[in-house]
Amino acid sequence: MQSESSEEVRSVAGATDTRGKHRISAELKRLEQETRFLEEELEQLDKMEKASAACKEMLTNVEAKPDPLLPLTNGPTNPTWDRWFEGPQDSSGCRCWIL
């Protein structure tokens, strides 16, 4: 009886061991693949120009050209329009009853 149960334990341990080896091997392959991917990404980043240089270039291009969808105006087209945003010129001009 004792020998039968020890043989079962050995067979179960052997089966678990092969599954464990397979899991470890699969995890190792996954990590190696991820390492290669990250190394390739680092190489691509090294080949790219600096982001600040690209941003400065884009900024100069955007600032040099006016937006075609916005009209060019040198001040308000209707001078009375701004009076709504300036507020009252004197205190007697305000008739608000804010408590």
C-alpha positions in Angstrom: 0.0 0.0 0.0 2.8 2.4 0.9 4.7 1.7 -2.3 1.6 2.3 -4.5 0.9 5.7 -2.9 4.6 6.8 -3.3 4.5 5.7 -7.0 1.4 7.9 -7.5 3.1 10.9 -5.8 6.1 10.4 -8.1 4.0 10.2 -11.2 2.0 13.3 -10.2 5.2 15.2 -9.3 6.7 14.2 -12.7 3.6 15.5 -14.6 3.5 18.7 -12.6 7.3 19.1 -13.2 6.8 19.0 -17.0 4.0 21.5 -16.9 6.1 23.7 -14.6 9.0 23.5 -17.1 6.6 24.4 -20.0 5.2 27.4 -18.0 8.7 28.6 -17.2 9.8 28.1 -20.8 6.8 30.0 -22.1 7.3 32.9 -19.7 11.0 33.1 -20.6 10.1 33.3 -24.3 7.5 36.0 -23.6 10.1 38.0 -21.6 12.7 37.6 -24.4 10.2 38.8 -27.0 9.3 41.8 -24.8 13.0 42.6 -24.4 13.5 42.5 -28.1 10.5 44.8 -28.7 11.8 47.3 -26.1 15.3 47.3 -27.6 13.8 48.0 -31.1 11.7 50.8 -29.7 14.8 52.3 -28.0 16.7 52.1 -31.3 13.9 53.9 -33.0 13.9 56.6 -30.3 17.6 57.1 -30.7 17.2 57.7 -34.5 14.4 60.3 -34.0 15.2 63.9 -33.7 14.6 65.7 -30.5 10.9 66.5 -29.8 11.7 70.1 -28.7 13.3 70.8 -32.1 10.2 69.5 -33.9 7.9 71.5 -31.6 9.9 74.7 -32.3 9.7 74.1 -36.1 6.0 73.5 -36.0 5.5 76.6 -33.8 7.3 78.8 -36.2 5.3 77.4 -39.1 2.0 78.0 -37.3 2.9 81.5 -36.2 4.1 82.5 -39.7 0.8 81.8 -41.4 -2.5 83.3 -40.4 -5.5 81.0 -39.8 -7.5 80.9 -43.0 -10.7 80.4 -41.1 -10.4 83.5 -39.0 -10.8 87.0 -40.5 -8.0 89.5 -40.1 -9.1 92.5 -38.0 -7.1 95.3 -36.4 -9.4 96.0 -33.5 -13.1 95.7 -33.1 -15.2 96.1 -36.3 -18.0 97.6 -34.2 -16.6 99.8 -31.4 -19.9 99.7 -29.5 -19.6 95.9 -29.2 -16.8 96.2 -26.6 -18.9 98.3 -24.3 -20.7 95.2 -23.1 -17.4 93.7 -21.9 -15.8 96.8 -20.4 -18.4 97.4 -17.7 -19.8 100.8 -16.6 -17.7 103.9 -17.1 -19.0 105.5 -13.9 -20.7 104.1 -10.8 -24.0 105.9 -11.6 -24.2 104.0 -14.9 -24.7 100.6 -13.3 -28.3 99.9 -12.4 -27.7 96.3 -11.1 -29.3 95.4 -7.8 -26.9 92.7 -6.6 -27.3 92.0 -2.9 
